[in-house]
């Protein structure tokens, strides 16, 4: 059975949600570094964000340098794909 490609817009929306959550809790942790609940929240959503970024890179190309595939066959191929702010739909 073929793997179904996720909707690009939905995946970008999820990345924005988890990225906001991670950034927001990082600011909170600056002034509350020992808050165990905040640390657990950060770890959970940081993992979610990394998974979402990897999934996006797998189907649509990398959004961050962390998800670039450095193999010779994939050398900078994302330049030929629609950019995240361009119309792409699902």
Backbone as CSV, one residue per row, in Angstrom:
resi,resn,N_x,N_y,N_z,CA_x,CA_y,CA_z,C_x,C_y,C_z
1,UNK,0.834,-1.181,0.000,0.000,0.000,0.000,0.884,1.252,0.000
2,UNK,0.593,2.190,-0.871,1.384,3.405,-1.000,1.133,4.356,0.170
3,UNK,2.198,5.013,0.588,2.102,5.988,1.659,1.414,7.244,1.130
4,UNK,0.444,7.758,1.895,-0.287,8.943,1.448,0.472,10.206,1.829
5,UNK,0.641,11.078,0.859,1.342,12.336,1.062,0.446,13.273,1.884
6,UNK,0.987,13.864,2.970,0.166,14.763,3.780,-0.106,16.081,3.047
7,UNK,-1.179,16.737,3.419,-1.521,18.034,2.833,-0.467,19.061,3.247
8,UNK,0.088,19.727,2.263,1.149,20.700,2.511,0.690,21.820,3.444
9,UNK,-0.488,22.384,3.168,-0.983,23.490,3.987,-1.242,23.048,5.421
10,UNK,-1.814,21.865,5.594,-2.085,21.358,6.943,-0.784,21.119,7.709
11,UNK,0.198,20.581,7.028,1.477,20.310,7.665,2.177,21.618,8.052
12,UNK,2.149,22.617,7.168,2.726,23.919,7.496,1.997,24.564,8.671
13,UNK,0.675,24.415,8.699,-0.114,24.962,9.807,0.304,24.304,11.120
14,UNK,0.472,22.989,11.121,0.896,22.282,12.326,2.298,22.718,12.750
15,UNK,3.197,22.889,11.795,4.550,23.355,12.104,4.496,24.737,12.756
16,UNK,3.645,25.604,12.254,3.498,26.930,12.858,2.970,26.842,14.286
17,UNK,2.015,25.959,14.523,1.446,25.802,15.861,2.502,25.319,16.846
18,UNK,3.183,24.232,16.514,4.160,23.678,17.454,5.380,24.588,17.589
19,UNK,5.737,25.313,16.535,6.854,26.254,16.623,6.514,27.401,17.575
20,UNK,5.286,27.898,17.499,4.857,28.946,18.423,4.896,28.439,19.858
21,UNK,4.396,27.226,20.073,4.383,26.660,21.422,5.804,26.530,21.973
22,UNK,6.721,26.058,21.150,8.112,25.898,21.574,8.739,27.260,21.874
23,UNK,8.544,28.225,20.998,9.123,29.552,21.218,8.550,30.218,22.466
24,UNK,7.250,30.068,22.668,6.592,30.678,23.816,7.097,30.077,25.132
25,UNK,7.184,28.769,25.175,7.638,28.135,26.424,9.127,28.402,26.662
26,UNK,9.909,28.588,25.594,11.323,28.956,25.776,11.437,30.294,26.497
27,UNK,10.585,31.236,26.133,10.603,32.531,26.811,10.235,32.385,28.283
28,UNK,9.237,31.550,28.550,8.837,31.303,29.936,9.973,30.659,30.720
29,UNK,10.656,29.711,30.103,11.748,29.012,30.781,12.947,29.926,31.066
30,UNK,13.061,31.022,30.319,14.132,31.981,30.621,14.011,32.518,32.043
31,UNK,12.788,32.709,32.502,12.588,33.254,33.847,12.150,32.200,34.866
32,UNK,11.837,30.985,34.387,11.411,29.893,35.272,12.126,28.596,34.882
33,UNK,13.457,28.573,34.952,14.224,27.442,34.431,14.007,26.114,35.160
34,UNK,13.434,26.163,36.330,13.240,24.927,37.102,11.798,24.425,37.065
35,UNK,10.951,25.047,36.262,9.549,24.628,36.180,9.453,23.316,35.409
36,UNK,9.208,22.229,36.142,9.212,20.892,35.540,8.114,20.724,34.493
37,UNK,6.935,21.285,34.743,5.845,21.176,33.764,6.216,21.872,32.457
38,UNK,6.826,23.035,32.574,7.243,23.773,31.378,8.339,23.021,30.627
39,UNK,9.254,22.419,31.347,10.318,21.633,30.707,9.745,20.433,29.957
40,UNK,8.776,19.753,30.562,8.130,18.619,29.897,7.359,19.075,28.664
41,UNK,6.659,20.202,28.777,5.927,20.773,27.642,6.894,21.085,26.500
42,UNK,8.023,21.721,26.853,9.030,22.053,25.849,9.535,20.805,25.133
43,UNK,9.886,19.785,25.902,10.409,18.552,25.303,9.390,17.895,24.382
44,UNK,8.137,17.848,24.820,7.083,17.224,24.016,6.909,17.950,22.678
45,UNK,6.774,19.269,22.730,6.501,20.014,21.505,7.743,20.227,20.651
46,UNK,8.912,20.184,21.246,10.142,20.216,20.458,10.233,18.944,19.607
47,UNK,9.895,17.799,20.189,9.880,16.540,19.433,8.835,16.580,18.330
48,UNK,7.641,17.097,18.655,6.574,17.223,17.651,7.030,18.100,16.487
49,UNK,7.684,19.209,16.817,8.161,20.135,15.788,9.209,19.465,14.907
50,UNK,10.157,18.784,15.522,11.201,18.106,14.743,10.611,17.050,13.818
51,UNK,9.652,16.280,14.314,8.997,15.262,13.479,8.263,15.911,12.311
52,UNK,7.551,16.996,12.589,6.806,17.687,11.535,7.748,18.277,10.492
53,UNK,8.861,18.861,10.935,9.836,19.419,9.993,10.456,18.325,9.119
54,UNK,10.736,17.177,9.713,11.290,16.062,8.942,10.277,15.530,7.940
55,UNK,9.017,15.444,8.366,7.973,14.967,7.454,7.790,15.951,6.300
56,UNK,7.789,17.240,6.598,7.658,18.239,5.545,8.825,18.121,4.564
57,UNK,10.031,18.004,5.086,11.214,17.890,4.231,11.149,16.652,3.348
58,UNK,10.607,15.581,3.880,10.503,14.326,3.128,9.644,14.498,1.871
59,UNK,8.556,15.239,1.990,7.613,15.368,0.875,7.765,16.652,0.071
60,UNK,8.192,17.744,0.712,8.170,19.046,0.045,9.494,19.791,0.041
61,UNK,10.506,19.255,0.690,11.791,19.929,0.779,11.962,20.575,2.145
62,UNK,13.199,20.863,2.518,13.490,21.364,3.858,13.011,22.798,4.081
63,UNK,12.542,23.048,5.306,12.210,24.409,5.732,13.343,25.024,6.532
64,UNK,14.141,24.170,7.151,15.281,24.631,7.951,16.517,23.853,7.517
65,UNK,17.657,24.389,7.834,18.920,23.733,7.479,19.057,22.389,8.188
66,UNK,18.374,22.232,9.324,18.452,20.994,10.101,17.853,19.794,9.385
67,UNK,16.999,20.025,8.409,16.336,18.912,7.727,16.814,18.737,6.287
68,UNK,17.933,19.345,5.954,18.504,19.191,4.614,19.164,17.829,4.514
69,UNK,18.868,17.116,3.445,19.520,15.843,3.173,20.805,16.153,2.411
70,UNK,21.923,15.811,2.983,23.222,16.194,2.427,23.747,15.235,1.364
71,UNK,22.941,14.272,0.928,23.438,13.329,-0.075,23.639,14.022,-1.420
72,UNK,24.530,13.491,-2.211,24.867,14.098,-3.506,23.694,14.096,-4.471
73,UNK,22.791,13.121,-4.354,21.681,13.037,-5.299,20.583,14.050,-5.003
74,UNK,20.532,14.574,-3.788,19.494,15.537,-3.416,20.030,16.966,-3.365
75,UNK,21.153,17.192,-3.970,21.836,18.470,-3.852,20.950,19.638,-4.248
76,UNK,20.466,20.365,-3.279,19.714,21.599,-3.444,18.472,21.472,-4.323
77,UNK,17.857,20.287,-4.357,16.676,20.080,-5.197,15.472,20.894,-4.773
78,UNK,15.408,21.324,-3.521,14.224,22.034,-3.064,14.007,23.355,-3.798
79,UNK,15.032,23.868,-4.441,14.905,25.131,-5.170,13.883,25.016,-6.305
80,UNK,13.653,23.786,-6.789,12.720,23.568,-7.886,11.284,23.347,-7.423
81,UNK,11.087,23.206,-6.125,9.749,22.984,-5.563,9.087,24.322,-5.259
82,UNK,7.745,24.340,-5.130,7.091,25.593,-4.696,7.577,25.978,-3.298
83,UNK,7.796,27.250,-3.083,8.224,27.735,-1.780,7.031,27.724,-0.832
84,UNK,7.280,27.653,0.480,6.184,27.530,1.447,5.119,28.607,1.332
85,UNK,5.462,29.804,0.910,4.485,30.893,0.821,3.770,30.932,-0.533
86,UNK,4.183,30.092,-1.466,3.531,30.025,-2.763,2.343,29.079,-2.705
87,UNK,1.430,29.236,-3.636,0.278,28.339,-3.707,0.762,26.940,-4.022
88,UNK,0.293,25.985,-3.245,0.696,24.604,-3.483,-0.429,23.663,-3.206
89,UNK,-1.333,24.063,-2.333,-2.466,23.211,-2.006,-2.033,21.911,-1.390
90,UNK,-2.870,20.931,-1.547,-2.617,19.607,-0.967,-2.094,18.663,-2.020
